């Protein structure tokens, strides 16, 4: 799947496996590195994890990953695909995670949170039923700090799950 995701004429140099923590919680990742047009191209295949929302609601249907990524309010990535429950995507030197460490200013964090919320809202805006459900849910919230409180509780739960997972994870076969 990685070889077929490379651009036409790319010369495969090698395959590798990666192990990262953080957001991917150690999911299996595999990369293909190839020479193409005077430089390198890298494609990654990363195991898809079911949506926490779907899991919590017993939804065992096909994941909506590509449907959401290619929705009417998104800029689709032509290098993004889902093959056999693996996300296949390009890795580029200018693709870096944003570090929101302790030294990051409050203004940047708020601006980023607003942008993330706007993007999430745009995904749901495509479906009128989603929009109505979200509006009803928001009207029910009594406390202005409900979202921040829920995010803090979720972060603690995810960190606890990650710590537990690190104790029992299986070694990656090479």
C-alpha positions, 0 to 999 in steps of 0.5 A, spaced: 500 500 500 505 504 501 509 503 494 502 504 490 501 511 494 508 513 491 508 518 485 509 515 479 517 514 477 519 514 485 525 509 486 523 506 493 529 506 497 527 503 504 521 501 508 521 503 516 517 502 522 516 508 527 514 508 534 511 515 536 507 516 543 503 522 544 497 523 540 498 516 536 499 512 543 504 508 539 499 505 534 503 501 528 506 506 523 510 504 517 513 508 512 516 508 505 522 512 503 523 514 496 527 518 491 523 522 486 524 529 482 531 530 485 529 529 493 525 524 497 518 523 498 515 519 504 509 516 505 506 513 512 501 508 513 498 508 520 493 504 524 486 507 524 483 507 531 475 507 531 472 514 533 471 515 541 464 517 539 463 511 535 466 506 540 462 510 546 455 509 542 456 502 540 457 504 532 461 498 529 460 501 522 465 503 517 469 509 520 467 516 517 475 518 517 475 519 509 468 522 509 470 527 514 476 529 511 473 530 504 467 533 506 464 539 503 467 544 508 474 541 508 480 542 503 481 535 501 489 532 501 490 528 495 495 524 498 490 522 504 487 515 503 484 509 508 487 502 506 485 496 510 484 500 516 490 504 515 491 511 514 496 512 508 498 519 507 504 523 505 509 526 510 513 532 508 518 536 512 514 542 513 509 538 517 510 539 524 506 539 530 504 545 534 508 545 540 503 548 546 508 547 551 508 551 558 512 557 554 506 558 549 502 564 550 495 564 552 493 568 546 496 563 541 492 557 545 486 561 545 486 563 537 488 555 536 482 553 540 478 557 536 480 555 530 480 548 531 473 549 534 471 553 527 474 547 523 470 542 527 464 546 526 465 547 519 465 539 519 458 539 522 455 544 518 455 540 512 449 536 516 443 540 518 441 534 523 448 535 527 448 542 527 441 542 530 443 536 535 449 541 537 445 547 538 440 543 543 446 540 547 449 547 547 443 550 550 443 545 555 449 547 558 448 551 565 456 553 566 460 557 562 466 553 564 463 546 562 467 545 556 474 547 559 472 542 565 470 537 560 477 537 556 481 537 563 477 531 565 478 528 558 485 529 558 486 526 565 483 520 563 487 519 556 493 520 560 491 515 565 489 510 559 496 512 556 500 510 562 496 503 563 497 502 555 505 503 556 505 498 561 502 492 557 504 494 550 506 489 545 513 489 542 513 492 535 515 486 530 521 488 525 
